[in-house]
Amino acid sequence: MVAFRTMGTKSQDRSVRLWRMLLGLTVLLIGGSLYEIFFVAPTEEQMGIVQKIFYFHVPSAYAMYVGFLVSAIGSAAYLKTRKETWDAIGVAGAEVGVLFCAMVLTSGPLWARKAWGVWWTWDPRLTTTLLAGMVFVAYLALRPSRGAGTTEKRFAAGLAILGLLNVPIIHYSVQRWRGQHPTVISNRGGGLSPDMYPALYMSFFAFTALVALLIWTRVRVEKTKQRVGELELRAARAGHLEEEEW
């Protein structure tokens, strides 16, 4: 028993060290990204400083995709195994995905106001992104703060998988329906100066580390929440048994 506890402690210590390393890497990458964006990358002639929203908007959309994908994978695995760890991963992915979706839907109108003269237009990509955000907000709304039952978890998991089906529609909506949303990064080139690519790549690296850090942190919080819920349930059952004995 002592050896088992020691191994568990060593595993937890290693996990904490890796988490701290990821945190440090994320901070360094975000700092380097901000330096590239505001001090190295050139300022676009027509849009001026507003164009630099691009370096946050596009990686936010990418991070949103990652969050929703992780949520769907965790949800599918939970439906198959009924393991609480997969449920925690599904919740973490959904919350992080919704966070970055909010960043996309905030930075997008700021760009649109300068580029199109309006804050919002029902462009296919904007509309499908809003729809995806609403689906995963509904996923989170199905889960009460004091813990969800098996039925709520299963229904929410199915909703996450359904929500993931909208992600390819978001990505290819511009080509399919020819909306106003620009396609800056494409195989045909154009739209982005070569001097702007280092800042964009740095932003992608920073957001990759950030989304991994946030999902990892949220999984740890959710698993702790699950353990607390189990302890509360055991305590309530023990108290009920004592009352019956009296």
C-alpha positions as CSV (number, residue, x, y, z in Angstrom):
1,M,0.0,0.0,0.0
2,V,2.8,2.4,0.8
3,A,4.6,1.6,-2.5
4,F,1.3,2.3,-4.3
5,R,0.9,5.7,-2.7
6,T,4.5,6.6,-3.5
7,M,4.1,5.7,-7.2
8,G,0.9,7.7,-7.3
9,T,2.7,10.7,-5.7
10,K,5.6,10.4,-8.2
11,S,3.1,10.3,-11.1
12,Q,1.3,13.4,-9.8
13,D,4.6,15.3,-9.3
14,R,5.7,14.4,-12.9
15,S,2.3,15.7,-14.2
16,V,2.7,18.9,-12.3
17,R,6.2,19.4,-13.6
18,L,5.1,18.8,-17.2
19,W,2.2,21.2,-16.7
20,R,4.5,23.9,-15.4
21,M,6.8,23.4,-18.4
22,L,3.9,23.8,-20.8
23,L,2.9,26.9,-18.9
24,G,6.4,28.4,-19.3
25,L,6.5,27.5,-23.0
26,T,3.1,29.1,-23.5
27,V,4.2,32.3,-21.9
28,L,7.4,32.4,-24.0
29,L,5.5,31.7,-27.2
30,I,2.9,34.4,-26.5
31,G,5.6,36.9,-25.7
32,G,7.5,36.1,-28.9
33,S,4.2,36.2,-30.9
34,L,3.3,39.7,-29.6
35,Y,6.8,40.9,-30.4
36,E,6.6,39.6,-34.0
37,I,3.1,41.0,-34.5
38,F,3.7,44.5,-33.2
39,F,7.4,45.1,-33.8
40,V,8.5,42.9,-36.7
41,A,5.5,42.3,-39.0
42,P,4.8,45.2,-41.4
43,T,1.7,47.3,-41.2
44,E,-0.8,46.7,-44.0
45,E,-1.2,49.8,-46.2
46,Q,-5.0,50.0,-46.5
47,M,-6.3,48.7,-43.1
48,G,-3.4,49.9,-41.0
49,I,-3.1,48.6,-37.5
50,V,-6.5,46.9,-37.7
51,Q,-5.0,44.3,-40.0
52,K,-3.0,42.9,-37.0
53,I,-6.3,41.5,-35.7
54,F,-5.7,38.8,-38.3
55,Y,-2.9,37.3,-36.2
56,F,-5.3,36.7,-33.4
57,H,-8.5,36.0,-35.4
58,V,-7.1,33.1,-37.5
59,P,-5.3,31.2,-34.7
60,S,-8.4,31.6,-32.5
61,A,-10.5,29.9,-35.2
62,Y,-7.9,27.1,-35.3
63,A,-7.9,26.8,-31.5
64,M,-11.7,26.7,-31.7
65,Y,-11.5,23.7,-34.1
66,V,-9.1,21.9,-31.7
67,G,-11.4,22.5,-28.7
68,F,-14.5,21.2,-30.5
69,L,-12.6,18.2,-31.9
70,V,-11.3,17.3,-28.5
71,S,-14.8,17.6,-27.1
72,A,-16.2,15.3,-29.7
73,I,-13.4,12.7,-29.3
74,G,-13.9,12.7,-25.5
75,S,-17.7,12.5,-25.9
76,A,-17.5,9.6,-28.3
77,A,-15.0,7.7,-26.0
78,Y,-17.3,8.4,-23.1
79,L,-20.3,6.9,-24.9
80,K,-18.3,3.8,-25.6
81,T,-16.5,3.3,-22.3
82,R,-18.6,5.3,-19.7
83,K,-15.3,6.4,-18.1
84,E,-15.4,9.7,-16.3
85,T,-12.0,10.8,-17.6
86,W,-13.3,10.9,-21.1
87,D,-16.3,12.9,-19.9
88,A,-13.9,15.4,-18.3
89,I,-12.0,15.7,-21.6
90,G,-15.2,16.3,-23.5
91,V,-16.2,19.1,-21.1
92,A,-12.8,20.7,-21.2
93,G,-12.7,20.7,-25.0
94,A,-16.2,22.2,-25.2
95,E,-15.4,25.0,-22.8
96,V,-12.1,25.9,-24.4
97,G,-13.7,25.7,-27.9
98,V,-16.5,28.0,-26.8
99,L,-13.9,30.4,-25.4
100,F,-12.0,30.7,-28.6
101,C,-15.3,30.8,-30.6
102,A,-16.1,33.9,-28.6
103,M,-12.7,35.3,-29.5
104,V,-13.4,34.6,-33.2
105,L,-16.9,36.2,-33.1
106,T,-15.4,39.3,-31.3
107,S,-12.4,39.9,-33.4
108,G,-14.3,39.1,-36.7
109,P,-16.7,42.1,-36.4
110,L,-13.7,44.4,-35.5
111,W,-12.1,43.4,-38.8
112,A,-15.4,43.5,-40.7
113,R,-16.1,47.1,-39.5
114,K,-12.9,48.3,-41.2
115,A,-13.0,46.0,-44.2
116,W,-16.7,45.9,-45.1
117,G,-18.1,49.0,-43.2
118,V,-20.4,46.9,-41.1
119,W,-20.0,45.1,-37.7
120,W,-21.8,42.0,-38.8
121,T,-23.1,40.4,-42.0
122,W,-24.7,37.0,-42.4
123,D,-21.7,35.7,-44.3
124,P,-21.7,31.9,-44.6
125,R,-18.5,31.4,-42.5
126,L,-19.7,33.9,-39.8
127,T,-23.1,32.3,-39.6
128,T,-21.8,28.7,-39.4
129,T,-19.3,29.7,-36.8
130,L,-22.1,31.3,-34.7
131,L,-24.1,28.1,-35.1
132,A,-21.2,25.9,-33.9
133,G,-20.8,28.1,-30.9
134,M,-24.5,27.8,-30.0
135,V,-24.3,24.0,-30.3
136,F,-21.5,23.8,-27.8
137,V,-23.0,26.4,-25.5
138,A,-26.1,24.1,-25.5
139,Y,-23.8,21.2,-24.6
140,L,-22.5,23.1,-21.6
141,A,-26.0,24.2,-20.6
142,L,-27.0,20.6,-20.3
143,R,-24.5,20.1,-17.6
144,P,-25.5,21.7,-14.2
145,S,-22.8,23.2,-12.0
146,R,-23.4,20.6,-9.3
147,G,-22.7,17.7,-11.5
148,A,-24.6,16.0,-14.4
149,G,-26.3,12.7,-14.3
150,T,-25.7,9.9,-16.7
151,T,-28.6,10.8,-18.9
152,E,-27.4,14.5,-19.2
153,K,-23.9,13.3,-20.0
154,R,-24.9,11.0,-22.7
155,F,-27.2,13.5,-24.4
156,A,-24.5,16.2,-24.2
157,A,-22.0,13.8,-25.6
158,G,-24.2,13.2,-28.6
159,L,-24.7,16.9,-29.1
160,A,-20.9,17.4,-29.1
161,I,-20.5,14.8,-31.8
162,L,-23.2,16.5,-33.8
163,G,-21.6,19.9,-33.3
164,L,-18.3,18.6,-34.8
165,L,-20.1,17.9,-38.1
166,N,-20.5,21.7,-38.5
167,V,-16.7,22.3,-38.4
168,P,-16.0,21.2,-42.0
169,I,-18.9,23.3,-43.1
170,I,-17.3,26.4,-41.4
171,H,-14.0,25.7,-43.1
172,Y,-15.3,25.2,-46.7
173,S,-18.3,27.6,-46.5
174,V,-16.4,30.3,-48.3
175,Q,-15.6,28.1,-51.3
176,R,-19.0,26.5,-51.3
177,W,-21.2,29.6,-51.0
178,R,-18.8,32.4,-52.0
179,G,-19.4,34.7,-49.1
180,Q,-17.7,38.0,-48.3
181,H,-15.2,36.4,-45.9
182,P,-11.7,36.6,-47.5
183,T,-9.5,33.5,-48.1
184,V,-6.1,35.0,-47.3
185,I,-4.2,31.7,-46.8
186,S,-4.6,29.4,-49.9
187,N,-2.5,27.3,-52.2
188,R,-3.0,29.9,-54.9
189,G,-1.2,32.5,-52.9
190,G,-2.1,36.2,-52.6
191,G,-3.5,38.2,-49.8
192,L,-0.6,38.0,-47.4
193,S,2.8,39.5,-47.7
194,P,5.8,37.1,-47.2
195,D,7.0,39.4,-44.3
196,M,3.8,38.6,-42.4
197,Y,4.1,34.9,-42.3
198,P,6.6,34.7,-39.4
199,A,4.2,36.5,-37.1
200,L,1.4,34.3,-38.3
201,Y,3.3,31.1,-37.7
202,M,4.4,32.3,-34.3
203,S,0.8,33.0,-33.4
204,F,-0.2,29.5,-34.4
205,F,2.6,28.0,-32.2
206,A,1.5,30.2,-29.3
207,F,-2.2,29.3,-29.7
208,T,-1.4,25.6,-30.0
209,A,0.4,25.7,-26.7
210,L,-2.3,27.9,-25.1
211,V,-5.2,25.6,-26.2
212,A,-3.3,22.5,-24.9
213,L,-2.6,24.3,-21.6
214,L,-6.2,25.3,-21.1
215,I,-7.6,21.9,-22.0
216,W,-5.1,20.1,-19.7
217,T,-5.9,22.5,-16.8
218,R,-9.7,22.2,-17.3
219,V,-9.5,18.4,-17.4
220,R,-7.6,18.4,-14.1
221,V,-10.3,20.7,-12.6
222,E,-13.1,18.6,-13.9
223,K,-11.6,15.4,-12.6
224,T,-11.1,17.0,-9.2
225,K,-14.7,18.1,-9.3
226,Q,-15.8,14.5,-10.1
227,R,-13.8,13.2,-7.1
228,V,-15.4,15.7,-4.8
229,G,-18.8,14.8,-6.1
230,E,-18.1,11.1,-5.4
231,L,-16.9,11.9,-1.8
232,E,-20.0,14.0,-1.2
233,L,-22.2,11.1,-2.4
234,R,-20.4,8.6,-0.2
235,A,-20.7,10.9,2.8
236,A,-24.4,11.4,2.2
237,R,-24.9,7.6,1.9
238,A,-22.9,7.0,5.1
239,G,-24.9,9.6,6.9
240,H,-28.1,8.0,5.7
241,L,-27.0,4.6,6.9
242,E,-26.1,6.0,10.4
243,E,-29.6,7.6,10.6
244,E,-31.2,4.2,9.8
245,E,-29.1,2.5,12.5
246,W,-30.2,5.0,15.1
